[in-house]
Amino acid sequence: MAVSQLLDRLLEYAGSIGDPRIRQVVQDMLKDPVLTFTDARPQVTLHESPAAPRKHHFFTGGLLLHTLGVVELAVRIRDYVETVYGLKADRDLVIAAAILHDLFKYYQYEKDEAEGGYKPRGDWYVSHDYSLVAELAKRGAPDRLIRAVVEAHGLQPFTTLEGLIVHIADSADARLVDILQQVLVNNLKTLDKEGCNPIKVIDEKARRVGANRVFESLFEDRGKLIESFKQYCGGGS
């Protein structure tokens, strides 16, 4: 799945939001993900951005892949919580908060030419969670959406089920991929001997075939896994 397709899928979810005010805010921010309260400009695009350099989803397209993962998980957790525990969460708020929760992370990063992948910007001064709240307020988002995204980041005690659901989905997806990456990097360490940086090789695969295909064949034959990544050494075709 190309990065553009990840964004298309998120826009589909945004379009399914029933509340017209929340739907409009989410669609507008996805289509124009720019911080309007500052003159600062990002060093990478939303499409390029990882979710967290050297942590989960550290590769190109990782931020949008993580966001889709959180949305998919959050929708399912919402259904599970209602089925098992009889607790009803607002689907619109769950989807909206899941889509938006990390949207402005890409402002925090720049390319790491030395080590490969990305790294935090040294000149950035506003955490992405605070940036999101400020931008939502400036764009006239409903207070209940702002509260949900604040709680999704664990910045305040949980008073909404929607914020808690997105928080759990966010943590689960991040933890899952953090472990998958550890396994993958450990398997690819032998490429170091051939002058191939595993971080760069993983990022190159994400760029060329899609972020969602980085972990293909991870738990299958190790030799075949290593061979499949060799073609991405040096960024060649």
Long-range contacts (C-beta under 8 A, 24 or more apart in sequence): 1-210, 1-211, 1-212, 1-213, 2-210, 3-47, 3-48, 3-60, 3-61, 3-64, 3-210, 3-211, 4-47, 5-210, 6-61, 6-64, 6-65, 6-67, 6-68, 6-211, 6-212, 7-46, 7-47, 7-64, 9-68, 10-64, 10-67, 10-68, 10-71, 10-99, 13-71, 13-95, 13-99, 14-95, 14-96, 14-99, 16-95, 17-92, 17-95, 17-96, 18-91, 18-92, 19-92, 21-142, 22-92, 22-93, 22-96, 22-141, 22-142, 22-145, 23-92, 23-96, 25-96, 25-136, 25-139, 25-140, 25-141, 25-142, 25-145, 26-95, 26-96, 26-99, 26-100, 28-139, 29-100, 29-103, 29-135, 29-139, 30-99, 30-103, 33-103, 33-104, 33-106, 35-104, 35-107, 35-131, 35-134, 35-135, 36-135, 36-138, 36-139, 37-134, 37-135, 37-138, 38-126, 40-107, 40-124, 42-106, 42-107, 43-109, 43-110, 43-111, 43-121, 44-106, 44-109, 44-110, 44-111, 44-118, 45-106, 46-103, 46-106, 48-106, 49-105, 49-106, 49-109, 49-118, 50-109, 50-117, 50-118, 51-102, 51-105, 51-174, 52-105, 52-174, 53-109, 53-112, 53-117, 53-118, 53-119, 53-120, 54-117, 54-119, 55-174, 55-178, 56-173, 56-174, 56-175, 56-177, 56-178, 56-181, 57-174, 57-177, 57-211, 58-117, 58-118, 58-181, 58-199, 58-202, 58-203, 59-117, 59-202, 59-203, 59-205, 59-206, 59-211, 59-214, 60-117, 60-203, 60-206, 60-207, 60-211, 61-206, 61-207, 61-210, 61-211, 62-206, 62-211, 63-102, 63-105, 63-106, 64-211, 65-211, 65-212, 66-102, 66-173, 66-174, 66-177, 67-98, 67-99, 67-101, 67-102, 67-103, 69-169, 69-173, 69-177, 70-98, 70-101, 70-102, 70-166, 70-169, 70-170, 70-173, 71-95, 71-98, 71-99, 71-169, 73-169, 73-172, 73-173, 74-98, 74-165, 74-166, 74-169, 77-165, 77-168, 77-169, 78-165, 81-161, 81-165, 87-161, 88-161, 89-161, 89-162, 89-165, 90-162, 93-144, 93-145, 93-148, 93-160, 93-162, 94-148, 94-162, 94-165, 94-166, 96-145, 96-148, 97-145, 97-148, 97-149, 97-152, 97-162, 97-163, 97-166, 98-152, 98-166, 98-169, 98-170, 100-132, 100-136, 100-145, 100-149, 101-132, 101-149, 101-152, 101-153, 101-166, 101-170, 102-128, 102-170, 103-128, 103-132, 104-128, 104-131, 104-132, 104-135, 107-131, 115-197, 115-199, 115-200, 116-197, 116-199, 116-200, 116-203, 117-199, 117-200, 117-202, 117-203, 129-153, 129-155, 180-215, 180-218, 183-218, 183-219, 184-214, 184-215, 184-218, 187-218, 187-222, 187-225, 187-226, 188-225, 188-226, 188-229, 190-226, 191-226, 191-229, 191-230, 191-233, 194-230, 194-233, 195-233, 196-229, 196-230, 196-233, 196-234, 200-235, 201-229, 201-232, 201-233, 202-229, 202-232, 204-232, 204-235, 205-229, 205-232, 208-232
